[in-house]
Amino acid sequence: MAELAGDLVGQLADHLSQLPPPQAAQVIARVLDPDTGVLGGITHLVATGSVFAKDQAERGVLPAEVWLALGRASNELHEITLDLDEHKTTLQHVGTQPATTAAKPPAPAPLVVRRHR
């Protein structure tokens, strides 16, 4: 089952790279949706795995480090999901704009890297 999911995500990534920008933006917005998107689903899966690992760690079946690692991953994915959700509306808007033949393309925006501490 996990192999199939990985294959589907890989196919989606391959397909995404071939889409025109407006359609790609729509797909990205759907994938990033915290409630119904792939990222939200993976975040939920990792959180559920953390609960499972905690139970197993308390029984001595798994090392506590497994539970702690899954808990950290779950928390970080949740934070990432929240950060990206801020941009979902922008991606949806880009995905619904009609194609125009602009005389001059818009200037690219400088990229900024945010660091979480």
N, C-alpha and C positions, 0 to 999 in steps of 0.2 A: 504494500500500500504506500509506504513512504517513497519507494522508488518511483511509483506512478506519479505521486505528487511532485517529486523533483523533476521528473520528465516534463510534466505539464507546465511547471514554472519556467523551465528552460525553453520550452516551445513558445511560451508567452513572451519571454525576453527576446527570442529570435524574431518573432512576429512584430514586436514593438519596434525593433530597430528598422523595420521595413516600412512602417506607417508614415504617412505625411504628418507634419508637426501637429496640426489640430487634432487629428485622431489619436496620435500618441499621447497628447496631453490629456485627452479624455480617459484613455486606458490607465494612465498613471494615476489620475484622480480616483478612479474606481479601485485600483489596487491599493492605494493608500488610505481608503476610507476605513476609519477605525472600527466601524460597526459591521460593515459587510465586505470589506476588502481583504485581500490576501494577507497584507501586513497585520491587520487586526486579528485575522484567524490564526496566524502564526504566533502572535503575541499571546493569544488565549491558549493555544496549544502548549507553549512553553510554561505559562503560568500553571496550567493543569499538570504538566510534568513536574513542576516544582512541588505541588501539593502531594503528588504520588511519591516523589523522592523523599520528601519530609517524612511521610508515613513509613517508608521503607528504611530510612535512616534511623528513625526511632525504634524500629524493630531489630536493628543491627544487620539488615540485609545489604544496605548500601552505606558507603562512607558518608559522613556528614558533608564532606566537601562537594559531593555530587549535588546534594540538596542546595547548598549555598551557591554553587555555580549556576544552577538553574534559576534560583531566586534572583540572583544578580542579573542574569540574562533577561528574565521576565521584567524586572524593574527598568532596565535600560531600554528594552524594546518598547515598553509602555511610554517612557519619556520621548523616545524617537517618534512614536506614533503621534503623541500630542504635538511635538514640534512640527511634524509634517502636516498634520491636520490643519494647521494655520494657513497652509498654502493650497488646500484643496479647492477653495472657491476660485482662486486665481487660475489654477490649472483648468477647472471646468470652464471658466470664462474664455480662456485661450482656445479651448476645444470647441467653443460654439461661435467664435468670430468667423464671419465669412472671409474667404480668401480675397485679398485685394491686390491690385497691381500698383504697388507704391513706387513712386519715381525714385525714392531713396530709401533703402532699408533702414530700420531703426538702429541706432548706435547700440552696440552691446554694452551691457551693464558690467561694471567691475565685480569680480567675485570676492566675496568676503567669507572667511572661515571663522565660525564660532567655536570656541572651545569651552567645554563644560568642565568645571572643577568641583 
